[in-house]
């Protein structure tokens, strides 16, 4: 049975995110929270997932 060109070209594993762009995104997200008015020490103690969930609803941050 013949293998099609499409199946030969596709990656079997999903490419992983590179370290430097990932760290840059996290730093940008933290800067956005600080610009919205969250205390810098609080942001530094937060995990990346907590930062993302806060950025989903920026209107709730001011309250």
C-alpha positions in Angstrom: 0.0 0.0 0.0 1.3 3.4 -0.9 1.9 6.2 1.6 0.4 9.5 0.6 2.5 12.7 0.6 0.4 14.3 3.2 1.0 11.6 5.8 4.8 11.7 5.1 5.0 15.5 5.8 3.0 15.7 9.0 4.7 15.7 12.4 3.9 12.8 14.6 4.6 14.8 17.7 3.3 18.2 18.4 6.1 20.9 18.5 6.9 22.2 21.9 6.9 25.8 22.9 10.3 27.4 23.0 11.6 28.7 26.3 12.5 32.3 25.4 9.2 33.3 23.7 7.3 31.6 26.5 9.2 33.7 29.1 8.6 36.8 27.1 4.9 36.2 27.0 4.7 35.7 30.7 6.7 38.9 31.4 4.3 40.8 29.1 1.3 39.4 30.9 2.7 40.4 34.3 3.4 43.9 33.0 -0.2 44.1 31.8 -1.5 43.2 35.2 0.7 45.8 36.9 -0.5 48.4 34.4 -4.1 47.5 35.3 -3.3 48.4 38.9 -2.4 45.2 40.7 0.4 45.4 43.2 3.8 44.3 41.8 4.7 42.1 44.8 1.3 40.3 44.4 1.9 39.7 40.7 5.4 38.3 41.4 4.0 35.8 43.8 1.3 34.6 41.4 1.6 31.5 39.2 1.4 31.9 35.4 -2.1 30.3 35.4 -3.4 32.8 38.0 -2.0 35.7 35.9 -3.9 34.3 32.9 -7.1 34.0 34.7 -6.9 37.5 36.0 -6.2 38.9 32.5 -9.3 37.1 31.2 -11.5 39.5 33.2 -9.7 42.9 33.4 -12.9 44.7 34.4 -13.0 42.8 37.7 -9.5 43.8 38.7 -10.4 47.4 39.5 -13.1 46.4 41.9 
